[in-house]
Amino acid sequence: MNVHLYRNIPVEVTAIEYFQRDWDDVMDFLGGDCQMEGVYFVGWRDKEGYVHSEDAPGREHCLLLQLAEGQTAVCEGDFIVRGRAGIHVVSGATFRSIYERV
């Protein structure tokens, strides 16, 4: 039988929740892992999770990050995570279901 029980390997990560008002903290957190010219405003995310390129007042702010693995969008409420695999973006709901603050 090839069915087995698996458990997540406990791992600690550092992370910051992205909000536009915390721009300086986010840039400090990213440090050399994301060049300033690799951070772009891309617009906002709708209820279905799609990121739109135009600016819309009152909508959540999103950025496009150019990381070693390629481009990824981070929108307000998402977490930018630094772990064993480098930097990646996790939605707020997913992050809270996986990690707890230590």
N, C-alpha and C positions, 0 to 999 in steps of 0.2 A: 504494500500500500504506500502511495507517494504523498498522502495527506499528512501534514505535520502541523503542530501548534507552534506559532512564532510570537515573539515579544519584541517590542522596540528596544534597542540598545539605549540605555540612559546616556544622554549627552547634554552638556550645558552649552548654551549659545549666548551670544550677546545680541541684543536687538533694540531697535528704536521704532516706535509707531510714528508713521509719517503724517504730519499736518503742515500745511503751508506756513503757519505761524512759527514753526520750529525749524525753519530753513537752515539757520546757522548750526544748530545741533545736528541735523541730518548730514550736512556737509562735513562737520567735524568727525562724525561717526564713519562716514565713507572714506575719509582721508584719501590716501593714494590709490584706493581700489576703484575709484570712479573719477576720471578726469573732469574738471569743470566744464570743458567743452563737450563732455559726454552727457550732460544733464540738460534735458530739453522740456519745456512746457508742452504738453500734448493736448490738454483740454480737460474733459470731464468724463466720468463713467456713469452710464444709465443704470436703471434698476436691474436690467438683465446682465450687467457686467461688461457691456461693450464700452470701449473708450472712444470718445469722439474728439476730433482734432480742433474743433472751433472752441473759442472761449465762450462761456455762458455764465453770466453773473448769477451767483447764488448756487451754483453747482460745485461739487467737490473738485478740488484741484488735483490734477494728475501730472506726473513727470515721466519722461522716458529716460531710463538710465542706460548708459552704455557700459556694460560690465565685461569682464574677460570672456564670459560665456555668450555674449551677444546682448541685444537690446531687450529690455523688459520694462513694462509700465508699472509704476507704483502710484496708487491713488490714496487720498486721505483715508486714514483708518487701516491701511495695509501696514505690515511690519517689514522692515528691512532687517534681515537676519544675517549674522556672520557666524558661521559654524565650520565644521571640518571640511565641507565641500565649497567653502568660499562664501560669497555674498549672494543671497537670493531673496526674492520677495514672496511673502505669504499673506493671504487675506487675513483680516483681523479675526474673523470667526474661526478659521482653520488654526491660526496661531494659538488662540485661547483654548482650543480643544486638545492641542498637543503639548503645550508648555505651561508651566506655572512659574511665577516669580520666586526666586530663591534669595 
